[in-house]
Amino acid sequence: MQKKELITYWIESSEQDVSAMEHLFEKGDYSWSLFIGHLVIEKLLKAWYVQNISNTPPFIHNLVRLAEKGELPLEEKQLDYLDTISTFNLRARYDDYKMEFNHKCTREFTAKWIDIIREFRAWIKEKLTK
């Protein structure tokens, strides 16, 4: 694929995940909603990386590292958000961590972080269109 196609791929894949994130939240599956929210941001960071660095983004899930490798200028608050959102990646976590995270994911906690994910998503999408 060409650079433009790759960027479109990552953005469209992220858009599909937004729908899943919101659906899971509406159904009360809060921890998985945040896991998908992590993917929403990861894919947009990979689109940024492709746009600005190389067609092959790194195979990492740590959002702060991904942003750094993509040379995305971020404020300290945004770095803090990405650091926290990175912890929502449950794929390789042990069951005790998953259970602890699941208890932490109340409706209020999840709603707060989904709002932050939406805000960051809008910000980076605006940068991607320039």
C-alpha positions in Angstrom: 0.0 0.0 0.0 1.0 3.6 -0.6 1.4 6.0 2.3 -2.0 7.7 1.8 -3.7 4.2 1.7 -1.9 3.2 4.9 -3.0 6.3 6.7 -6.5 5.8 5.6 -6.4 2.2 6.7 -5.3 3.1 10.3 -7.9 5.9 10.5 -10.8 3.8 9.3 -9.8 0.9 11.5 -9.8 3.3 14.5 -13.2 4.6 13.5 -14.6 1.0 13.6 -13.1 0.7 17.1 -14.8 3.9 18.2 -18.2 2.3 17.5 -17.2 -0.9 19.4 -15.9 1.1 22.3 -19.2 3.1 22.6 -21.3 -0.1 22.2 -19.4 -1.9 24.9 -19.8 1.1 27.2 -23.5 1.3 26.6 -23.8 -2.4 27.4 -21.9 -2.0 30.7 -18.7 -3.8 29.6 -16.5 -1.1 30.9 -13.0 -2.7 31.0 -13.3 -4.0 27.4 -14.7 -0.6 26.3 -11.5 1.0 27.6 -9.4 -1.7 26.0 -10.9 -0.9 22.7 -10.4 2.8 23.5 -6.7 2.1 23.8 -6.8 0.6 20.3 -8.6 3.7 18.9 -5.7 5.9 20.0 -3.0 3.4 19.1 -4.2 3.2 15.5 -4.4 7.0 15.2 -0.8 7.2 16.5 0.2 4.6 13.9 -1.5 6.7 11.2 0.6 9.7 12.5 3.7 7.6 12.4 3.1 6.6 8.8 2.3 10.2 7.8 5.5 11.6 9.4 8.1 8.9 9.8 7.7 5.6 7.8 5.2 3.3 6.2 5.9 0.7 8.9 4.9 1.7 12.4 6.6 0.0 15.3 4.9 -3.1 16.7 4.4 -1.6 20.1 1.3 -0.9 22.2 2.8 1.7 24.7 1.1 4.9 23.5 3.8 7.2 25.0 6.6 5.3 23.2 4.6 5.2 20.0 4.0 9.0 20.1 7.7 9.6 20.9 8.8 7.4 18.0 6.4 9.3 15.8 7.8 12.6 17.0 4.4 13.8 17.9 4.6 17.0 19.9 2.6 16.6 23.1 1.9 18.6 26.2 2.7 17.0 29.6 -1.1 16.5 30.3 -1.4 14.6 27.0 1.6 12.4 27.9 0.0 11.6 31.2 -3.3 10.7 29.4 -1.4 8.4 27.0 0.4 6.8 29.9 -2.8 5.9 31.6 -4.6 4.8 28.5 -1.7 2.4 27.8 -2.6 0.6 31.0 -6.0 -0.2 29.4 -4.3 -2.7 27.0 -5.4 -5.9 28.6 -4.4 -8.4 25.9 -1.3 -9.8 27.6 -2.2 -9.1 31.2 -2.4 -11.7 33.9 -5.9 -12.6 35.2 -5.3 -11.0 38.6 -4.5 -7.7 36.9 -7.6 -8.0 34.6 -9.8 -8.6 37.7 -8.3 -5.7 39.6 -8.8 -3.5 36.5 -12.3 -4.7 36.0 -13.2 -3.6 39.6 -11.6 -0.2 38.9 -13.8 0.3 35.8 -16.9 1.8 37.2 -19.3 3.6 34.9 -18.0 7.0 36.1 -14.3 6.0 35.7 -15.0 4.6 32.3 -17.1 7.6 31.1 -14.3 10.0 32.2 -11.7 8.1 30.2 -13.9 7.6 27.2 -14.3 11.4 27.1 -10.5 11.8 27.3 -10.1 9.3 24.5 -12.6 11.1 22.4 -10.9 14.4 23.0 -7.4 13.1 22.1 -8.9 11.3 19.1 -10.4 14.6 17.8 -7.1 16.4 18.4 -4.9 13.9 16.6 -7.4 13.5 13.7 -7.3 17.2 13.1 -3.5 17.0 13.0 -3.7 14.1 10.5 -5.8 16.1 8.1 -3.1 18.8 7.8 
